Amino acid sequence: MPELPEVQTVVSDLVDLVKGRKLDFIEILDTKVWFESELEPGHFADKEVLDVTRRGKYIVYHFVDGYLLQHLRMTGVMLPADSDKIPHNLFGEKSPQLRLSLNFDDLRLIFYDVRRFGTFTAILDLDKFFDAKKLAPELYDDFEHAFGWYLHKVVKVGRPIKSVLLDQSIICGPGNIYADESLHAVKIHPLTPASTLGGEQNRILITEVKRIMDDAIAKRGTSASDYLDVNGNPGVFKQYLQVYKRKGELCLSCKLGKIEVIKIGGRTSHFCPHCQILPPN
């Protein structure tokens, strides 16, 4: 699933492509893509895209009288209609993987989504929508405020710290990749009960989460599976990963342990058993 760095990369590309342009019309190619919407697609016809921003893992298209929210979910990508990254045999056919198009005067952007979990949502009130989603504050808006929110929540949570880092109501942005990488960087075992971490440990951890995501943004994300930017290019952060998708390989940090994988809350977790030792109960 695209995480914060991948979504931010897409947002930056979309700003360059569509900010200030008039959207001619939205074409729904798969009716399931239009989700939880207050407005119809026609509401945005002939209106200017004022900005494109990000909130958590949502892409937000700003219009004068409404917002269009996009969630890429697991396999969604935004590509120009003539991109060679969209299988050509899908064009001219009613493929459900072609889910929606944004049509401008000289540009057609296709939402191509292999697993069809991605969504578009049209709303009037942005704050009301995100309040209902219970998203934690943004690390990229005010780090101290977001860290204070996280710290207030985490001291009450007995779940494994890996599960906590995936909870968007506690910390907004990281997913499986950056949670694994951050925990490895600070030598915390993913099964460590969150409530057992001290204040300084938590500050070091969340600081590292942001540092690693910053690095991934600079390298245009991680293409460990389906992710592509709007130009159809993969992110290059994959070659800098220390533990994620490196099962059985030698730890790059200690050169002693081999990366192991366990399931926590149904999600895979990668760690080095030599670097990241689970504290005794």
C-alpha positions in Angstrom: 0.0 0.0 0.0 1.3 3.5 -0.8 2.3 5.1 2.5 2.8 8.8 3.3 6.0 9.3 1.2 4.5 7.7 -1.8 1.3 9.7 -1.5 3.3 12.9 -1.0 5.3 12.2 -4.1 2.0 11.7 -6.1 0.7 15.0 -4.6 3.8 16.9 -5.6 3.5 15.5 -9.2 -0.2 16.4 -9.3 0.5 20.0 -8.2 2.8 20.4 -11.1 0.3 18.9 -13.6 -3.2 20.2 -12.6 -3.0 23.1 -10.1 -4.5 26.1 -11.7 -6.1 24.0 -14.5 -9.8 23.8 -15.2 -11.2 20.4 -14.8 -13.5 19.7 -17.7 -15.2 16.7 -16.3 -14.8 13.5 -14.2 -15.6 10.2 -15.9 -16.6 7.3 -13.6 -15.4 4.1 -15.2 -16.1 1.9 -12.2 -19.1 2.9 -10.0 -17.5 1.4 -6.9 -14.8 4.1 -6.9 -17.2 6.9 -5.9 -17.4 6.3 -2.2 -19.0 8.1 0.8 -19.6 11.2 -1.4 -21.9 14.1 -0.7 -21.5 15.6 -4.2 -21.9 14.2 -7.7 -19.0 14.1 -10.3 -20.8 16.9 -12.3 -20.3 19.3 -9.4 -16.7 19.8 -10.4 -17.2 20.2 -14.1 -15.6 23.4 -15.6 -14.0 24.3 -12.2 -10.4 25.2 -11.4 -8.2 23.0 -9.3 -7.0 25.5 -6.7 -4.5 23.2 -5.0 -3.6 19.6 -4.4 -2.5 18.6 -0.9 -2.2 15.6 1.4 -3.9 14.7 4.7 -2.6 11.4 6.0 -2.7 9.0 3.0 -5.5 11.0 1.3 -4.9 13.2 -1.8 -7.0 16.3 -1.5 -8.0 18.3 -4.7 -9.2 21.7 -3.7 -12.0 23.5 -5.5 -13.8 26.8 -4.7 -16.8 25.0 -3.4 -15.8 21.5 -2.5 -13.1 18.9 -2.2 -12.3 15.7 -4.1 -10.5 13.2 -1.9 -8.6 10.3 -3.4 -7.2 7.2 -1.5 -4.9 5.0 -3.5 -5.3 2.0 -1.1 -3.2 -1.0 -2.1 -2.6 -0.7 -5.8 -3.9 2.6 -7.1 -1.9 4.8 -9.4 -2.6 8.0 -11.2 -1.2 8.0 -14.8 -1.7 10.0 -18.0 -4.0 8.0 -20.3 -1.2 7.5 -22.8 1.2 6.0 -20.2 2.8 2.7 -21.3 2.4 1.6 -17.7 -1.3 1.0 -18.2 -1.7 -2.2 -20.1 -2.8 -1.3 -23.6 -5.1 -4.2 -23.9 -7.4 -2.5 -21.3 -8.0 0.5 -23.5 -11.3 0.4 -25.4 -12.6 -2.2 -23.0 -14.7 -2.0 -20.0 -12.0 -3.1 -17.6 -12.9 -2.5 -13.9 -9.2 -1.7 -13.3 -9.7 1.6 -15.1 -11.7 3.2 -12.4 -12.0 6.9 -13.0 -10.5 9.7 -15.2 -9.9 13.4 -14.6 -10.3 15.2 -17.9 -8.6 18.5 -18.6 -8.3 20.4 -21.9 -5.1 18.6 -23.1 -4.7 16.0 -20.3 -6.5 12.9 -19.2 -5.4 11.3 -16.0 -6.5 7.7 -15.3 -6.9 6.1 -11.9 -5.6 2.6 -12.6 -6.2 0.2 -9.7 -5.4 -3.5 -10.0 -7.2 -4.6 -6.8 -9.9 -2.0 -7.0 -9.8 -0.9 -3.3 -9.0 2.8 -4.1 -11.7 5.5 -3.8 -12.7 9.0 -4.7 -14.9 11.0 -2.2 -16.5 14.3 -2.9 -17.3 16.5 0.1 -18.0 20.1 1.1 -16.4 20.2 4.6 -12.9 18.9 4.8 -12.5 19.3 8.6 -15.7 17.5 9.3 -14.7 14.6 7.1 -11.3 14.1 8.7 -12.7 14.6 12.2 -15.0 11.7 11.5 -12.1 9.6 10.3 -10.3 10.3 13.6 -7.0 10.9 12.0 -4.1 11.8 14.3 -2.5 15.3 13.8 0.0 15.6 11.0 3.7 15.2 11.8 4.4 17.6 8.9 2.1 20.3 10.2 3.4 20.6 13.8 5.7 17.9 15.0 5.5 18.7 18.7 1.7 18.7 18.6 1.6 15.4 16.8 4.1 13.9 19.1 2.2 15.1 22.1 -1.0 13.5 20.7 0.9 10.2 20.1 2.4 10.2 23.6 -0.9 10.8 25.3 -2.4 7.9 23.4 0.5 5.4 23.5 0.9 5.3 27.3 -2.5 3.7 27.6 -1.9 1.1 24.9 -0.8 -2.4 25.7 -0.7 -3.5 22.0 2.6 -4.2 20.3 4.4 -1.0 19.2 4.3 -2.2 15.6 0.5 -2.2 15.7 0.4 1.2 17.2 2.6 2.7 14.5 0.0 1.4 12.0 -2.9 3.0 13.8 -3.7 6.3 12.0 -5.7 7.6 15.0 -2.5 7.6 17.0 0.1 8.5 14.4 -0.7 9.7 10.9 1.2 8.4 7.9 3.5 5.4 8.4 2.5 2.0 7.2 4.2 -1.4 7.2 7.3 -0.3 5.4 8.2 2.7 7.5 7.1 1.2 10.8 9.5 -1.8 10.2 12.3 0.5 9.1 11.9 2.9 12.0 11.7 0.2 14.7 14.9 -1.4 13.3 16.7 2.0 13.3 16.0 2.5 17.0 16.5 -1.2 17.9 13.0 -1.8 19.2 11.4 -5.3 18.8 8.0 -4.9 17.0 6.3 -7.0 19.7 7.4 -4.6 22.5 4.2 -3.5 24.4 3.8 0.2 23.5 2.9 1.2 27.0 6.4 0.0 28.2 8.3 2.6 26.2 9.5 5.6 28.0 9.0 9.2 26.9 12.5 9.6 25.6 12.3 6.3 23.7 9.1 7.4 22.1 10.6 10.8 21.1 13.6 9.0 19.5 11.2 6.6 17.7 8.8 9.2 16.3 11.7 11.4 15.3 13.1 8.5 13.4 9.8 7.7 11.8 9.7 11.3 10.4 13.4 11.2 9.4 13.0 8.0 7.4 9.8 9.2 5.7 11.6 12.4 4.8 14.4 10.4 3.2 11.8 8.3 1.3 10.1 11.4 0.1 13.4 12.8 -1.2 13.9 9.5 -3.1 10.3 9.6 -4.4 9.0 6.7 -2.3 9.4 2.9 -2.2 8.3 0.7 -5.0 8.1 -2.7 -3.2 5.1 -3.7 -5.2 2.7 -1.7 -7.5 3.6 1.9 -6.6 4.4 4.3 -9.4 4.5 8.1 -9.4 2.4 10.1 -11.9 5.2 9.9 -14.5 5.0 6.1 -14.3 8.4 5.9 -12.5 9.1 3.7 -9.4 10.4 5.2 -6.2 14.0 4.3 -5.5 13.9 4.1 -1.7 13.6 0.3 -1.9 17.4 0.0 -2.4 17.9 1.7 1.0 15.6 -0.5 3.0 17.3 -2.2 6.0 14.8 -4.9 6.9 11.5 -4.7 4.9 11.3 -7.5 2.3 14.7 -8.7 3.3 13.7 -12.0 5.0 16.6 -14.4 5.5 19.2 -11.8 4.5 22.1 -10.6 6.7 21.3 -7.6 8.9 23.0 -4.6 7.4 23.4 -3.0 10.8 25.0 -5.7 13.0 26.2 -8.1 10.3 25.3 -10.9 12.7 21.5 -11.6 12.6 19.4 -12.6 9.7 16.1 -10.7 9.0 13.1 -12.6 10.3 9.4 -12.1 9.6 6.5 -12.5 12.0 2.8 -11.7 11.9 1.4 -9.0 14.2 -2.3 -8.2 13.9 -2.4 -9.9 10.6 0.5 -7.8 9.2 4.0 -8.9 8.4 6.8 -7.4 10.5 10.5 -7.6 9.5 13.2 -7.3 12.1 16.7 -8.4 13.1 16.6 -10.8 16.2 20.1 -9.7 17.1 19.5 -5.9 17.0 15.9 -5.9 18.1 15.6 -8.0 21.3 12.2 -8.4 22.9 12.3 -7.2 26.6 11.4 -9.8 29.2 7.9 -9.6 30.7 
